[in-house]
Amino acid sequence: MNLIHLTSQQNKRRNFDHPLLDECKDFTVEVIDGQIEFYIATRNKQAFDDLVLGNLILVKWVVGRYLHHWPESRPYEDDMASEGICAVTSIVAELHEVILVGQLRAMMVARIKHQIEEFLNNNRSLVRASLRTNRNRRKQGRELEYTNSVTLDEKLVYGSRDEGLVCVDILDSYDIIDSIDKEEFIDIVLLMMEKYPKVLESGSEQTKILIENIIRAIRGSTYG
């Protein structure tokens, strides 16, 4: 699995809107410069909040670059937004003297990229519920839903069936099936059958469930 790393040449970006970033605006350099001076002079909470808000647009821009150049990051939009906001906030908290706007924003972009890449490269083996499901859980004050997993590609490349690996994760993850759209889940299984027929057969042997019954359960009783 290649590590995600955004280079300075990867400047194209997708439009990225997120509820956590609804209030961010693209302030001018003069406005940000004034915010820096006011925060250093007063150190009050409002000045702190204004300086953070004045630079959250950087999170939208950087996350948009990941979404464009690293499509595998797209399931983690919520996490990238959170990591980016934390990065901007931490830089402002560490600011103790007046610096140029360009210097401040360079520090923020570097911290945003570092925290996003650390999260993505540590957690891409997580299977998560859909963005819609987890956003509903967030609104309800509930924990986001993740299940540890290793992708089929990683298992085929780095392991062998002789090592006792469970080759079909989805058969061991019934607890998250209800959170996946029916069409998405069927597409996953059909893709598995088409691309990895032997892997699915191996999973069927291990679980003692006939492949036909797996498909029948997915199309019928699993979803009522």
N, C-alpha and C positions, 0 to 999 in steps of 0.2 A: 504494500500500500504506500503510495507516494505521499510524503508530507506536504500539507498545504502551506504554501509560502507565496505571498503577494509581492511581486517585484515592482520596482519603480517604473518599469516600462508598461506594466499592466494598468493603464489609466482609464480604459473604457469602463462604464458602469451602467447597471440597470437602475431604473427608477425604483427607489425604496421608500415606502411609507410605512410607518409603524405607530401604533397608539402611544408608545412611550416617547415618541419624537414629534408629536403633533404641534407642540408649541415652539419648536426651534425655527429660527429665521436666519437668513443669510445677511448678517450685519456687516457694515463697512469696516475697513481697517481702522478708521478714525474712531468709530464707536467702540470697538474692542480695545483700542489703545486707551481710551478714557476709562473703560471698565477696569483695566489692569491697574491704572494709576489710582483709581478710587478704592479698589479693593486693598491694595497695599497700604494706602493711607488710613483706611478705616478699620479693616479686618472684620467688618460686621457681616452678619448672615445674609442680608439682602444683597450686599455687594458680591458675596461669594456665589449666591444663587444666580445673579445676573451674569457673572463671568462664565459660569458653567453653561447656562442657557445660551449665551452668546456664541458658544463653540460647539454645541450639539450637532450643528449642521455637518461637522466633520464626520460624525458617526454615520449619518445617512450616506455621505459620499463614499466613505471607506467600505461600508457594508455593501453598497451597490457595486463596488469593484469586485468584491469576493463573489457576489451573486453572478456577475457576468463572466469572470475568468475561471471560477471554481464552482461549477453547477452542483457539485456534491455538497456544497455548504448550504444549499437552499432550504433543507428541512430544519435548519437551525437559526432561522431569522430572529426569533424571540431571544435566543441566547446571545447572538451576536449583538443585537441592540443593547441588551443588558450589560454585556462585557464592555461595549464601547462607551456607554454612559459612565460606568465605573471608572474606566480609564481616564476620561476627561475630568471627572470629579477628583480623582486622586492627584492629577497634575496640578489642578488649582489648589488643592489642599497643601501641596508641597511648595507652592510659590511664595517666596519670601522677599523678593525684590522686583522692581520694575524691569521688564525685559521687552524686547521688540515683539510685535504681534507675530511676525514670521517665525521667530524663534520659539515662541509659545506653541504655535500651531504645529510646528515640526515635531516638538516633543509630544504633543497630544496624538498626532497621527502615528508616531512610532509606538506609543503605549497602546493605542487602540489595536493596531496590527498585532502587537505582541500578545495581548490578552485574548484576542479572537483566535489567533493561530494556536495558542496554547490550549484553549478550550476545544477547538475543532480537532486537533491532532490527538488529544487525549480521549475524546468522546465519540469519534466517528464509528466506534464499534457498538454504540448504543442504538437500539431500535426504539423509536419514539412514536407516540401517537401523532395523528395529523395535527397541523397547526390549529385548525378549527377546534378540535377536541381539547388541546392543551390551553387555548385561549379561554375556552368556556370554563375549564378547571381553574384557571387563574382568577377569573371574575368571581368564581364561587369561593375563592380563598383556599382552594385545594392544591396539593402538590402536583407538579407536572409529572406526566407518566412516561417512564423509561423502562426498558428491559435490556439487560446486558446481552450482547450477542456478538458473534464474529461472522463476517460476510462469507457467502459461499466461495467467492473468489479467493479469499485469504485461506480458507480451509483447503481448497484444491491446490493452491500454490505451496503453502507452508506445511501441510500435513498429509498424512496418508491414512487410509481407512484401517491399516494395521495398528495405528496408534490408539484406536478406540474412540475416535472423534465422532461426535454426533453430527451427521452431515446435513441434516435438514432442521434448521433452527425453528421454522414456523410450527413444526409439530410439537415443539417443546414450549411454545409460547401462547397457549390457549387463553391465558389471562389478558392478553392484549388484543385478541382477535375482535372482540366487541367494539374496540375503539377504531378499527380500520374500516373504511368504506368498503362495501361489498364488491363493487367493481374493481377497486384497487387490489383487494385480496385475491380475487379470481385472476386478475392479470398477473399477479405475482406467481401464483401456482402454475398458470399456463406457461409463463416464461420459464419457470423451473423445469417443467416437463419438456419444453422445446430445447432449452439450452443445456440442461443437466439431467437427462433422462436416467442415467445410472445413479446419480445422487439421490433422486427421488425414489428409485427402486430400493436403494440401500436404506433410506429412511423408512420405507414401507416394511422392509424386512425387520428392522430394529423395533418398530412399534407394533408389528404384527397386524397392521391395518392395510387392507387391500387398497391399491391406488384408486380403484373405481369408487370405493367407499369414502375415501378422503374427498374426492371431487364431489360425490353426492352430498356429503355432509356440508361442504362449503356452499354448494348451490342451494341446499334446502334447509336441513334442520339447524345448521349453525346459526342461520339468521331468521329462522321461523318462516 
